[in-house]
Amino acid sequence: MSDRLAERSATVLVVDDNLQNREVAEGHLVGAGYEAVQAESGDEALAVLRAGIVKPDLVLLDVLMPGLDGFETCRRIRVLPGGSHIPILFLTALGDLGTHKAALDSGADDFLTKPINRTELLIRVRSLLRIKELSDEQARSLAVISTQRDALVEAQRQKEELTALIIHDLKNPLSSILSNVQYALSQEGLGGEERESLRDVLRASQSMVRMVMNLLDISRSEDGALVPHLSEFDLGGLLGEVVSEMERRIEDRDQKLKLAIAADVRVMKADRDLVRRILENLVDNAYKYGPRPATISIAASVISAGAGGDADTIELRVRDEGDGIPLAFRQKIFEKYARVQGRSAHEVRNSHGLGLVFCRRAVEVHGGDIWVEENATRGSCFCVRLALDPGAARAGGTTADAARNGAAGDTGTAPAAGVAAI
């Protein structure tokens, strides 16, 4: 018997209309170290259980009794509070299979045939009590796990609320820093070192703004609140702005940007701010993991719908010259706080694992697709497909997945004819 049961004697409720049978059963149980309580009818047994004065660990129940028989008594015990967990051992002089089936159907756990054999009785009682103790221990463990889970869920909720508050409160001071640094840089008479220091502050502030906005939009996407605000804009003009701004950010590592825009790239309909930040994060990712010196390439082209009826899509490709991403990690890198094994400790410390998560979610809310391939000779190529006009897309979706599968083996083809290099 378990240590918990050994701390006290298990109590058995003996229910039988025959006094001699009750006395015999009690004698066997008490002699084995158990406590026994007698009830001469089903009604009396139910009254004992309802009163709660005695909380038996097992019920020894006769089948044939006047009034409530053993079957009905068993059924009523099972519907009492806590009654479903009490082991019930039937005692019956009837040995036919029909009686045994009726006993099991009423909720019995086991049965013995009269006259009672002491050894068999004690074996069954001991076995049922051991099973009950294991069941009780499991229930206690589940209760502890449930309590711990609830505590973790609440802690996570509080963490998310705190993160949201911090993100929201960081936006205003960061905006003030950016505007003041930009104003200071516009002033004449600054020395070379002072101007370079201000540019460092500007780059760091822009990186923080990007991080804060990524966190904010990732949180919104998890709540289903990240909704693109669609408008028509010149994609070529947006790409030129991104290159102009990002060139200043990456020049400290002797890196440069190369932009190629196909001649058929035109006005697209999307959330201009989200598309811009997708590009900025992809360039920033290439900057972090690229060597020095290096060239980061951005290419834009249109994938025609052809006769399929789907909308034309825009394809954006950002190529770097880093170590590349192993095939096993090409999906994981778009997951929250993902890390690529093999990165140096410096790279891991300087990566927040959020930029690519934002990119995936910003692309998904546009109904597009994002994936990564190998670059032509070295590095990675991040590919984004977005509909030029989401309203023109067929109800069945876009061709992004099919196009991606077709391009999966591409290791970096040259821009299509008519591409203008900037």
C-alpha positions as CSV (number, residue, x, y, z in Angstrom):
1,M,0.0,0.0,0.0
2,S,1.2,3.5,-0.8
3,D,2.8,5.8,1.8
4,R,-0.2,8.1,1.7
5,L,-2.6,5.3,2.6
6,A,-0.2,4.0,5.2
7,E,-0.5,7.3,7.1
8,R,-4.0,6.2,8.0
9,S,-6.1,3.1,7.8
10,A,-8.3,3.0,4.7
11,T,-12.0,3.0,5.5
12,V,-14.4,0.5,3.9
13,L,-18.1,0.9,3.9
14,V,-19.7,-2.6,4.1
15,V,-23.3,-2.6,2.8
16,D,-25.3,-5.8,3.3
17,D,-28.8,-6.5,4.7
18,N,-27.4,-9.7,6.4
19,L,-25.7,-8.9,9.8
20,Q,-23.6,-12.1,9.7
21,N,-22.2,-11.2,6.3
22,R,-21.4,-7.7,7.5
23,E,-19.6,-9.0,10.6
24,V,-17.6,-11.6,8.6
25,A,-16.5,-8.9,6.1
26,E,-15.6,-6.5,8.9
27,G,-13.6,-9.1,10.7
28,H,-11.5,-9.8,7.6
29,L,-11.0,-6.1,7.0
30,V,-10.1,-5.1,10.5
31,G,-7.8,-8.0,10.9
32,A,-5.9,-6.7,7.8
33,G,-5.6,-3.2,9.3
34,Y,-8.5,-1.5,7.6
35,E,-11.4,0.4,9.3
36,A,-14.9,-0.8,8.6
37,V,-18.3,1.0,8.8
38,Q,-21.5,-1.0,8.4
39,A,-24.8,-0.1,6.6
40,E,-27.7,-2.6,6.4
41,S,-29.4,-1.1,3.4
42,G,-28.8,1.0,0.3
43,D,-30.7,3.9,1.8
44,E,-28.5,3.8,4.9
45,A,-25.3,3.7,2.8
46,L,-26.5,6.7,0.8
47,A,-27.3,8.6,4.0
48,V,-23.8,7.9,5.4
49,L,-22.2,9.2,2.2
50,R,-24.4,12.3,2.0
51,A,-23.7,13.2,5.7
52,G,-20.0,13.2,5.0
53,I,-19.2,12.0,8.6
54,V,-17.5,9.0,7.1
55,K,-15.6,9.3,3.9
56,P,-15.0,5.7,2.8
57,D,-12.1,4.8,0.5
58,L,-14.0,1.8,-0.8
59,V,-17.6,0.4,-0.7
60,L,-18.3,-3.3,-0.3
61,L,-21.8,-3.7,-1.7
62,D,-24.3,-6.6,-1.7
63,V,-26.4,-7.1,-4.7
64,L,-29.7,-8.6,-3.3
65,M,-31.1,-6.3,-0.7
66,P,-34.7,-5.2,0.2
67,G,-35.6,-1.7,-1.0
68,L,-32.8,-0.4,-3.1
69,D,-30.8,-3.3,-4.5
70,G,-27.1,-3.1,-5.1
71,F,-27.4,-2.0,-8.7
72,E,-29.5,1.0,-7.9
73,T,-27.5,1.9,-4.9
74,C,-24.3,1.8,-7.0
75,R,-25.9,4.1,-9.6
76,R,-26.9,6.6,-6.9
77,I,-23.5,6.6,-5.3
78,R,-21.9,7.4,-8.7
79,V,-24.0,10.7,-9.0
80,L,-23.1,11.9,-5.5
81,P,-20.3,14.6,-5.2
82,G,-17.1,12.6,-5.3
83,G,-19.0,9.3,-5.7
84,S,-17.6,8.7,-9.1
85,H,-14.1,8.2,-7.7
86,I,-15.0,5.7,-4.9
87,P,-14.1,2.1,-5.8
88,I,-17.2,-0.2,-5.5
89,L,-16.7,-4.0,-5.0
90,F,-19.9,-6.0,-5.4
91,L,-20.7,-9.1,-3.3
92,T,-23.1,-11.5,-4.9
93,A,-24.3,-15.0,-4.5
94,L,-25.3,-15.0,-8.1
95,G,-22.6,-16.2,-10.4
96,D,-24.2,-15.9,-13.8
97,L,-22.8,-13.6,-16.5
98,G,-25.9,-11.5,-16.6
99,T,-25.5,-10.4,-13.0
100,H,-21.9,-9.6,-13.6
101,K,-22.7,-7.5,-16.6
102,A,-25.5,-5.6,-14.7
103,A,-23.0,-4.9,-11.9
104,L,-20.5,-3.4,-14.4
105,D,-23.2,-1.5,-16.2
106,S,-24.3,0.1,-12.9
107,G,-20.8,1.4,-12.2
108,A,-19.1,-1.4,-10.3
109,D,-15.3,-1.7,-10.4
110,D,-15.1,-5.4,-9.4
111,F,-17.2,-8.2,-7.8
112,L,-16.8,-11.2,-5.5
113,T,-18.9,-14.3,-5.3
114,K,-20.3,-15.3,-1.9
115,P,-19.4,-17.0,0.4
116,I,-16.5,-14.5,1.0
117,N,-13.0,-15.9,0.8
118,R,-10.7,-13.9,3.0
119,T,-7.7,-14.0,0.8
120,E,-9.6,-13.1,-2.3
121,L,-11.4,-10.3,-0.5
122,L,-8.2,-8.7,0.7
123,I,-6.5,-9.0,-2.7
124,R,-9.4,-7.2,-4.4
125,V,-9.7,-4.5,-1.7
126,R,-5.9,-3.9,-1.8
127,S,-5.9,-3.7,-5.6
128,L,-8.8,-1.3,-5.8
129,L,-7.4,0.9,-3.1
130,R,-4.0,1.1,-4.9
131,I,-5.7,2.0,-8.1
132,K,-7.7,4.7,-6.3
133,E,-4.6,6.1,-4.7
134,L,-2.9,6.3,-8.1
135,S,-5.9,8.0,-9.6
136,D,-6.0,10.5,-6.7
137,E,-2.3,11.2,-7.1
138,Q,-2.8,11.8,-10.8
139,A,-5.7,14.2,-10.1
140,R,-3.6,16.1,-7.6
141,S,-0.7,16.3,-10.2
142,L,-3.1,17.6,-12.8
143,A,-4.5,20.2,-10.4
144,V,-0.9,21.4,-9.7
145,I,-0.1,21.5,-13.5
146,S,-3.4,23.4,-14.2
147,T,-2.6,25.9,-11.5
148,Q,1.0,26.4,-12.8
149,R,-0.4,26.7,-16.4
150,D,-2.9,29.3,-15.3
151,A,-0.1,31.2,-13.5
152,L,2.1,31.1,-16.7
153,V,-0.7,32.2,-18.9
154,E,-1.4,35.2,-16.5
155,A,2.3,36.0,-16.4
156,Q,2.5,35.9,-20.2
157,R,-0.6,38.2,-20.4
158,Q,1.0,40.7,-18.0
159,K,4.3,40.5,-20.0
160,E,2.4,41.2,-23.3
161,E,0.6,44.1,-21.7
162,L,3.8,45.6,-20.3
163,T,5.5,45.1,-23.7
164,A,2.6,46.9,-25.4
165,L,2.8,49.8,-23.0
166,I,6.6,50.1,-23.3
167,I,6.4,50.0,-27.1
168,H,3.7,52.7,-27.1
169,D,5.5,54.9,-24.7
170,L,8.8,54.6,-26.7
171,K,7.4,55.9,-29.9
172,N,7.1,59.6,-28.9
173,P,10.6,60.1,-27.4
174,L,12.2,58.2,-30.3
175,S,10.4,60.5,-32.7
176,S,11.7,63.5,-30.8
177,I,15.2,62.2,-30.9
178,L,15.0,61.6,-34.7
179,S,13.6,65.0,-35.5
180,N,16.2,66.8,-33.3
181,V,19.1,64.8,-34.7
182,Q,17.9,65.5,-38.3
183,Y,17.6,69.2,-37.4
184,A,21.1,69.3,-35.9
185,L,22.6,67.6,-39.0
186,S,21.0,70.2,-41.2
187,Q,22.9,73.0,-39.5
188,E,26.0,74.4,-41.0
189,G,29.3,74.7,-39.2
190,L,29.4,71.2,-37.8
191,G,32.8,69.6,-37.6
192,G,33.4,66.2,-39.3
193,E,33.5,64.3,-36.0
194,E,30.4,66.0,-34.6
195,R,28.5,65.2,-37.8
196,E,29.6,61.6,-37.8
197,S,28.6,61.2,-34.2
198,L,25.1,62.6,-35.0
199,R,24.8,60.2,-37.9
200,D,25.6,57.4,-35.5
201,V,22.8,58.6,-33.2
202,L,20.5,58.9,-36.2
203,R,21.3,55.3,-37.4
204,A,20.8,53.9,-33.9
205,S,17.5,55.8,-33.4
206,Q,16.2,54.6,-36.8
207,S,17.1,51.0,-35.8
208,M,15.2,51.4,-32.6
209,V,12.2,52.9,-34.3
210,R,12.2,50.0,-36.7
211,M,12.4,47.5,-33.8
212,V,9.6,49.2,-31.9
213,M,7.4,49.3,-35.0
214,N,8.1,45.6,-35.7
215,L,7.1,44.7,-32.1
216,L,4.0,46.8,-32.3
217,D,2.9,45.3,-35.6
218,I,3.7,41.7,-34.6
219,S,1.6,42.2,-31.5
220,R,-1.2,43.6,-33.7
221,S,-1.0,40.7,-36.1
222,E,-1.3,38.2,-33.2
223,D,-4.5,40.0,-32.2
224,G,-5.8,40.1,-35.8
225,A,-5.6,43.9,-35.8
226,L,-2.8,44.3,-38.4
227,V,-4.8,45.5,-41.4
228,P,-3.2,47.0,-44.5
229,H,-4.3,50.4,-45.6
230,L,-4.3,50.1,-49.3
231,S,-3.4,53.0,-51.6
232,E,-1.9,53.4,-55.1
233,F,1.7,54.4,-55.2
234,D,4.7,54.4,-57.5
235,L,6.8,51.3,-56.5
236,G,9.9,52.6,-58.3
237,G,9.8,55.8,-56.4
238,L,9.4,53.9,-53.1
239,L,12.4,51.7,-53.9
240,G,14.5,54.8,-54.7
241,E,13.6,56.3,-51.3
242,V,14.5,53.1,-49.5
243,V,17.9,52.8,-51.3
244,S,18.6,56.5,-50.6
245,E,17.9,56.2,-46.9
246,M,19.4,52.8,-46.3
247,E,22.7,53.6,-48.1
248,R,23.5,56.0,-45.3
249,R,22.8,53.4,-42.7
250,I,25.0,50.7,-44.2
251,E,28.0,52.8,-45.3
252,D,29.8,52.2,-41.9
253,R,30.5,48.6,-43.0
254,D,31.7,49.5,-46.5
255,Q,28.5,48.0,-48.0
256,K,26.6,49.4,-50.9
257,L,23.1,48.9,-52.4
258,K,22.4,48.1,-56.0
259,L,18.8,48.5,-57.3
260,A,17.4,47.0,-60.5
261,I,13.8,47.9,-61.6
262,A,12.2,46.1,-64.5
263,A,10.7,48.4,-67.2
264,D,7.2,47.0,-66.6
265,V,7.2,47.8,-62.8
266,R,4.4,50.4,-62.4
267,V,1.9,51.7,-59.8
268,M,0.8,49.1,-57.3
269,K,-1.9,49.0,-54.7
270,A,-0.8,48.1,-51.2
271,D,0.0,49.5,-47.8
272,R,2.9,51.8,-48.8
273,D,4.3,52.0,-45.2
274,L,4.2,48.2,-44.7
275,V,5.9,47.6,-48.1
276,R,8.6,50.1,-47.3
277,R,9.3,48.5,-43.9
278,I,9.4,45.1,-45.4
279,L,12.2,46.3,-47.7
280,E,14.0,48.1,-44.9
281,N,14.0,45.0,-42.7
282,L,15.2,42.8,-45.5
283,V,18.0,45.2,-46.3
284,D,18.8,45.5,-42.6
285,N,19.0,41.7,-42.3
286,A,21.4,41.6,-45.3
287,Y,23.5,44.3,-43.7
288,K,23.8,42.5,-40.3
289,Y,24.9,39.2,-41.8
290,G,26.8,40.3,-44.8
291,P,30.6,40.7,-45.0
292,R,32.5,43.9,-45.6
293,P,32.8,45.1,-48.3
294,A,29.7,43.7,-49.9
295,T,26.9,44.6,-52.3
296,I,23.2,44.2,-51.3
297,S,21.0,43.9,-54.4
298,I,17.4,44.8,-54.7
299,A,15.4,43.8,-57.8
300,A,11.8,44.4,-58.7
301,S,9.9,42.8,-61.6
302,V,6.3,42.0,-62.6
303,I,5.1,38.4,-62.9
304,S,2.3,38.5,-65.5
305,A,-0.9,36.5,-64.8
306,G,-1.0,35.2,-68.3
307,A,-4.1,33.3,-69.3
308,G,-4.7,32.0,-65.7
309,G,-6.9,34.9,-64.7
310,D,-5.0,35.7,-61.5
311,A,-3.8,39.2,-60.8
312,D,-0.4,40.3,-61.9
313,T,2.1,40.2,-59.0
314,I,5.2,42.2,-58.2
315,E,8.3,40.2,-57.2
316,L,10.9,41.8,-55.0
317,R,14.3,40.1,-54.4
318,V,16.9,41.2,-51.9
319,R,20.2,39.4,-52.3
320,D,23.1,39.4,-49.9
321,E,26.6,38.0,-49.9
322,G,26.6,36.4,-46.4
323,D,27.0,32.8,-45.4
324,G,23.6,31.9,-46.6
325,I,20.8,30.1,-44.7
326,P,20.8,26.3,-44.3
327,L,17.8,24.6,-46.0
328,A,16.5,23.3,-42.6
329,F,16.2,26.9,-41.3
330,R,14.6,28.6,-44.3
331,Q,11.1,28.4,-42.7
332,K,12.2,28.8,-39.1
333,I,13.8,32.2,-39.7
334,F,10.4,33.7,-40.2
335,E,9.3,32.5,-36.7
336,K,9.4,34.7,-33.6
337,Y,12.8,34.9,-31.9
338,A,14.2,32.2,-34.3
339,R,18.0,31.7,-34.4
340,V,20.1,30.1,-37.1
341,Q,22.5,27.6,-35.7
342,G,26.1,28.4,-36.5
343,R,25.8,32.1,-36.1
344,S,28.6,33.7,-34.2
345,A,27.9,34.9,-30.6
346,H,28.2,38.5,-31.8
347,E,25.6,38.0,-34.5
348,V,23.2,36.3,-32.1
349,R,23.5,39.1,-29.5
350,N,22.8,41.7,-32.2
351,S,19.8,40.0,-33.7
352,H,16.4,40.4,-32.2
353,G,14.7,37.8,-34.4
354,L,11.8,40.1,-35.1
355,G,12.5,41.8,-38.5
356,L,11.8,38.7,-40.6
357,V,8.7,37.8,-38.4
358,F,7.3,41.3,-39.2
359,C,8.1,40.8,-42.9
360,R,6.2,37.5,-43.1
361,R,3.2,38.9,-41.3
362,A,3.1,42.1,-43.3
363,V,3.3,40.0,-46.5
364,E,0.6,37.7,-45.3
365,V,-1.9,40.4,-44.5
366,H,-1.5,41.5,-48.2
367,G,-2.3,37.9,-49.3
368,G,1.3,37.6,-50.6
369,D,4.2,35.2,-50.0
370,I,7.7,35.4,-48.7
371,W,10.5,32.8,-48.8
372,V,14.3,32.5,-49.1
373,E,16.5,30.9,-51.7
374,E,20.3,30.6,-52.3
375,N,22.0,33.5,-54.1
376,A,23.8,32.9,-57.4
377,T,27.3,32.4,-56.0
378,R,27.1,33.3,-52.3
379,G,24.6,34.3,-49.7
380,S,20.8,34.4,-49.6
381,C,18.0,35.8,-51.8
382,F,14.8,36.9,-49.9
383,C,11.8,36.8,-52.3
384,V,8.5,38.6,-51.8
385,R,5.4,38.3,-54.0
386,L,2.6,40.8,-53.7
387,A,-0.4,41.4,-56.0
388,L,-0.1,44.6,-58.0
389,D,-3.8,45.2,-57.4
390,P,-5.4,42.9,-54.7
391,G,-8.9,43.8,-56.0
392,A,-8.1,42.2,-59.4
393,A,-7.1,38.9,-57.8
394,R,-9.4,36.0,-58.5
395,A,-11.3,34.6,-55.5
396,G,-9.2,31.5,-55.7
397,G,-6.1,33.4,-54.6
398,T,-2.8,34.5,-56.2
399,T,-0.1,32.6,-58.1
400,A,2.5,33.3,-55.4
401,D,2.8,29.7,-54.1
402,A,2.9,28.2,-57.6
403,A,5.5,30.8,-58.7
404,R,7.6,30.2,-55.6
405,N,7.6,26.4,-56.1
406,G,8.7,27.0,-59.7
407,A,11.5,29.3,-58.5
408,A,12.6,27.1,-55.7
409,G,15.6,25.9,-57.7
410,D,16.6,29.4,-58.8
411,T,19.9,30.5,-57.5
412,G,19.9,34.0,-58.8
413,T,19.0,34.7,-62.4
414,A,19.8,38.0,-64.0
415,P,17.1,40.7,-64.2
416,A,14.7,40.4,-67.2
417,A,15.2,42.4,-70.3
418,G,14.4,46.0,-69.9
419,V,15.7,46.2,-66.3
420,A,17.1,49.6,-65.4
421,A,20.0,49.6,-62.9
422,I,20.1,52.5,-60.5
